[in-house]
């Protein structure tokens, strides 16, 4: 069996929406065969040249439509003048992900991040810094069209792995010799002082509550991002993730 499932399991959608110019162009670059049809505003035709070219080459339909039709299809006003109907991103299971994991890899596990804009921003940073992937809870916010737009193409290059139980997944990682560290503003260790050995999984908690009880119970190592605070209780989770990735992937492995 391949690492990626080529037909969606029961309960998974049979098609997906991608909107936003950079997200749409990323589909054209990385998954042209997944494109089913393209709807776009006439004012965006020049910007979407590569997308329309591969869509035509694949003999898939594309057409200009009024912007109100784009908003209706996207179910959002933030479509940026283009909506692409695609095959869903192929599902990747944890075992398949681990088989491909390189010794120097750094990846994230998101424990309850519930805002699709935060998820998208995290994927954008993960792509920028070269993170190996992102683990998501199976019943979490999921990779929505809104998240893909904010990711600016990052969702096409950073594998997202849905796991049924995050605590169980983290215990499996530790059993396989992967360092697991949680970002925690109450920790004594500072992420910049001595990044943990790789391969490394950094766990980020939810926007409001931080780490869940079940995940917190299995975490053995925690690090914090230093800063005076100046009356601010904490950083946004997407900002924290970017800083953690810069601290770990922005330098040579230790």
Secondary structure, 3 states (H helix, E strand, C coil): CCCEECCCCCCCCCCEEEECHHHHHHHHHHCHHHEEEEEECHHHCCCCHHHHHHHHHCCCEEEECCHHHHHHHHCCCCCCCEEEEECCCCEECHHHHHHHCCCCCEEEEEECCCCHHHHHHHHHHHHHHCCCCEEEECCCCCCCHHHHHHHCCHHHHCCEEEECCHHHHHHHHHHCCCEEEEECCCCCCECCCCCCCCCEEEEEEECCCECCHHHHHHCCEEEECCCCCCCCCCCCHHHHHHHHHHHHHCCCCC
